[in-house]
Amino acid sequence: MDDNPALDWAVRRDQPIIPIYIHAPDEHGDWAPGAASRWALHQGLEHLSIDLARLGAPLVVKQGSTRASLESLIKAHDVSAVVWNRLYDPALVERDKVIKTWLKDQSIKAKSCKASLLFEPWSIETGQGTPYRVYTPFRKTVEKLPAPADPLPAPKRLDGLSSVSSLTLEQLDLMPRVPWYRSIDQHWTLSETAAHDMLEAFCDGALNDYDTDRDRPDRHGTSRLSPYLHFGQISVRRIWHECSQHPSSKSLSRYKSELIWREFAHHLLWHFPKTPSDNYNDKFDRYPWKDDANHPDFIAWTKGETGIELVDAGMQELWHTGWMHNRVRMIVASFLTKNLGFHWRLGAQWFWDTLIDADLANNTLGWQWAAGCGADAAPFFRIFNPATQAEKFDPQASYRRRWLQSGRPDPMVDLKASRQVALKAYKALSDNT
Ligand SMILES: Cc1cc2nc3c(=O)[nH]c(=O)nc-3n(C[C@H](O)[C@H](O)[C@H](O)COP(=O)(O)OP(=O)(O)OC[C@H]3O[C@@H](n4cnc5c(N)ncnc54)[C@H](O)[C@@H]3O)c2cc1C
């Protein structure tokens, strides 16, 4: 509701509106929402329905082809305009282009708005007019741009139509049959109100020490707003605006620089739409990664049974909360791709299925960065040592104690020896390039 440009545009037309959600997973290409995302989507839609009904415009839920759903609504209700907030996943960009042209051909006004990013991915370019491939110059360019406009207020009342046929949320079948989400459920309330409360608590608390605490999985040092940002319960512009009210500090600029990483991830996905599945650096097409999701070592990684404490704690956190701390994400990804030698795509797909903040732009950037094959990636030879990382970032082992069960397996690999194997394979790749 808050800072929702499409809703704001519709309200300003001063005509009845039909808020609609169309569930069309087949239109997401290879990246239809995973299991945890479907659960999160159900929760988010439930809260959204309540909020919209309270303001006077009940949510209409449809399923199937977007075009067919719109067509039936247009015919039944004499619709004169369709407006939406833009999405940036490559398959959805293509879908929305086709829908826009089709609407215009029907003489229906079609309008899309920028809501989920501060800057459009195509609006930022190098002096040579090319996309950025390195984060720091991208950030410096963004920092020189005029500050994002103020967020839009939430409407106080909506003029809705009550006679529109709608599916129930249950008919979308988003909730899993096996209730594996019970523990995740205890960690999150995926409503707009909860997102705004979390932002307020973060700005009054953890933001002050973000510069140091953001790397500590044993502390509540980050905002945990990623699921809300992904699903749109809060806008990045609202976050930027609220935290900018705080005195300028190292922590504030660090936090903003993370929001700019998110912009950078979308910039890369926009310009390099094949990177969710292909190495950005094609030299790595010849790296001898294992590519078998049924391999017992890969399965042990997914279950948090590698015997490496920090890796297993992270995978357990993921399993129990649908979220994982950023530093631990980097460590489990480095361990999977380098110490165990599995293709980053397998890890990205596992995260896609299990994270409630699964986001194609951020997930692709994170995995390609950790594997060493992305734009502005960590150099391949910088391999995280989970044991020394644990000493540094979880010094009292409280994060590990929280997530690890007793009866731990022995380490499945020797960290030093597996590191050497990875470095040797990388050297062979570089020598042959
Ligand atoms: C292997 C790997 C996979 C990842 N997959 C995802 C994913 O699917 N979805 C996702 O939202 N993030 C992903 N990230 C990025 C990052 O881990 C999360 O955004 C962050 O942990 C979310 O927690 P937070 O909201 O408390 O972040 P905060 O530290 O509070 O940061 C605020 C916001 O900035 C953005 N942000 C922070 N760090 C990054 C980053 N490194 N890259 C891009 N944006 C960032 C996020 O939107 C985040 O919500 C991944 C990172 C790695 C290493």
The ligand as an SDF file (V2000), in Angstrom:
LIG
                    3D

 53 58  0  0  0  0  0  0  0  0999 V2000
   25.1850  -17.2260   -2.1660 C   0  0  0  0  0  0  0  0  0  0  0  0
   24.2850  -16.0530   -1.8800 C   0  0  0  0  0  0  0  0  0  0  0  0
   22.9420  -16.0900   -2.2350 C   0  0  0  0  0  0  0  0  0  0  0  0
   22.1060  -15.0050   -1.9620 C   0  0  0  0  0  0  0  0  0  0  0  0
   20.7780  -15.0910   -2.3280 N   0  0  0  0  0  0  0  0  0  0  0  0
   19.9610  -14.0280   -2.0810 C   0  0  0  0  0  0  0  0  0  0  0  0
   18.5830  -14.0800   -2.4500 C   0  0  0  0  0  0  0  0  0  0  0  0
   18.0970  -15.0540   -3.0420 O   0  0  0  0  0  0  0  0  0  0  0  0
   17.8010  -13.0190   -2.1240 N   0  0  0  0  0  0  0  0  0  0  0  0
   18.2970  -11.9000   -1.4940 C   0  0  0  0  0  0  0  0  0  0  0  0
   17.5340  -10.9700   -1.2250 O   0  0  0  0  0  0  0  0  0  0  0  0
   19.5990  -11.8200   -1.1840 N   0  0  0  0  0  0  0  0  0  0  0  0
   20.4420  -12.8420   -1.4370 C   0  0  0  0  0  0  0  0  0  0  0  0
   21.7600  -12.7590   -1.0860 N   0  0  0  0  0  0  0  0  0  0  0  0
   22.2920  -11.4720   -0.5620 C   0  0  0  0  0  0  0  0  0  0  0  0
   22.2440  -11.3140    0.9660 C   0  0  0  0  0  0  0  0  0  0  0  0
   22.7380  -12.4400    1.5930 O   0  0  0  0  0  0  0  0  0  0  0  0
   20.8250  -11.0330    1.4990 C   0  0  0  0  0  0  0  0  0  0  0  0
   20.2270   -9.9900    0.7530 O   0  0  0  0  0  0  0  0  0  0  0  0
   20.8650  -10.6010    2.9710 C   0  0  0  0  0  0  0  0  0  0  0  0
   21.4520  -11.6080    3.7490 O   0  0  0  0  0  0  0  0  0  0  0  0
   19.4700  -10.3090    3.4490 C   0  0  0  0  0  0  0  0  0  0  0  0
   19.4680  -10.0160    4.8160 O   0  0  0  0  0  0  0  0  0  0  0  0
   19.0840   -8.5880    5.3500 P   0  0  0  0  0  0  0  0  0  0  0  0
   17.7820   -8.1580    4.7490 O   0  0  0  0  0  0  0  0  0  0  0  0
   19.1760   -8.6300    6.8240 O   0  0  0  0  0  0  0  0  0  0  0  0
   20.2340   -7.6860    4.7510 O   0  0  0  0  0  0  0  0  0  0  0  0
   20.7920   -6.2450    5.2010 P   0  0  0  0  0  0  0  0  0  0  0  0
   22.2140   -6.4100    5.5360 O   0  0  0  0  0  0  0  0  0  0  0  0
   19.9110   -5.6350    6.2040 O   0  0  0  0  0  0  0  0  0  0  0  0
   20.7150   -5.4370    3.8300 O   0  0  0  0  0  0  0  0  0  0  0  0
   19.5410   -4.7270    3.3930 C   0  0  0  0  0  0  0  0  0  0  0  0
   19.1350   -5.1900    2.0230 C   0  0  0  0  0  0  0  0  0  0  0  0
   20.1790   -4.9330    1.0830 O   0  0  0  0  0  0  0  0  0  0  0  0
   20.1880   -5.9680    0.0960 C   0  0  0  0  0  0  0  0  0  0  0  0
   21.4530   -6.6960    0.1670 N   0  0  0  0  0  0  0  0  0  0  0  0
   22.2350   -6.9010    1.2440 C   0  0  0  0  0  0  0  0  0  0  0  0
   23.3350   -7.6140    0.9050 N   0  0  0  0  0  0  0  0  0  0  0  0
   23.2340   -7.8610   -0.4170 C   0  0  0  0  0  0  0  0  0  0  0  0
   24.0460   -8.5550   -1.3650 C   0  0  0  0  0  0  0  0  0  0  0  0
   25.2050   -9.1250   -1.0140 N   0  0  0  0  0  0  0  0  0  0  0  0
   23.6220   -8.6500   -2.6460 N   0  0  0  0  0  0  0  0  0  0  0  0
   22.4560   -8.0650   -3.0450 C   0  0  0  0  0  0  0  0  0  0  0  0
   21.6430   -7.3900   -2.1910 N   0  0  0  0  0  0  0  0  0  0  0  0
   22.0300   -7.2860   -0.9010 C   0  0  0  0  0  0  0  0  0  0  0  0
   19.0650   -6.9350    0.4360 C   0  0  0  0  0  0  0  0  0  0  0  0
   17.9110   -6.5970   -0.3300 O   0  0  0  0  0  0  0  0  0  0  0  0
   18.8650   -6.6780    1.9270 C   0  0  0  0  0  0  0  0  0  0  0  0
   17.5560   -6.9750    2.3730 O   0  0  0  0  0  0  0  0  0  0  0  0
   22.6300  -13.8450   -1.3440 C   0  0  0  0  0  0  0  0  0  0  0  0
   23.9880  -13.8140   -0.9820 C   0  0  0  0  0  0  0  0  0  0  0  0
   24.7980  -14.8970   -1.2460 C   0  0  0  0  0  0  0  0  0  0  0  0
   26.2410  -14.8320   -0.8500 C   0  0  0  0  0  0  0  0  0  0  0  0
  1  2  1  0
  2  3  1  0
  2 52  2  0
  3  4  2  0
  4  5  1  0
  4 50  1  0
  5  6  2  0
  6  7  1  0
  6 13  1  0
  7  8  2  0
  7  9  1  0
  9 10  1  0
 10 11  2  0
 10 12  1  0
 12 13  2  0
 13 14  1  0
 14 15  1  0
 14 50  1  0
 15 16  1  0
 16 17  1  0
 16 18  1  0
 18 19  1  0
 18 20  1  0
 20 21  1  0
 20 22  1  0
 22 23  1  0
 23 24  1  0
 24 25  2  0
 24 26  1  0
 24 27  1  0
 27 28  1  0
 28 29  2  0
 28 30  1  0
 28 31  1  0
 31 32  1  0
 32 33  1  0
 33 34  1  0
 33 48  1  0
 34 35  1  0
 35 36  1  0
 35 46  1  0
 36 37  1  0
 36 45  1  0
 37 38  2  0
 38 39  1  0
 39 40  1  0
 39 45  2  0
 40 41  1  0
 40 42  2  0
 42 43  1  0
 43 44  2  0
 44 45  1  0
 46 47  1  0
 46 48  1  0
 48 49  1  0
 50 51  2  0
 51 52  1  0
 52 53  1  0
M  END
$$$$
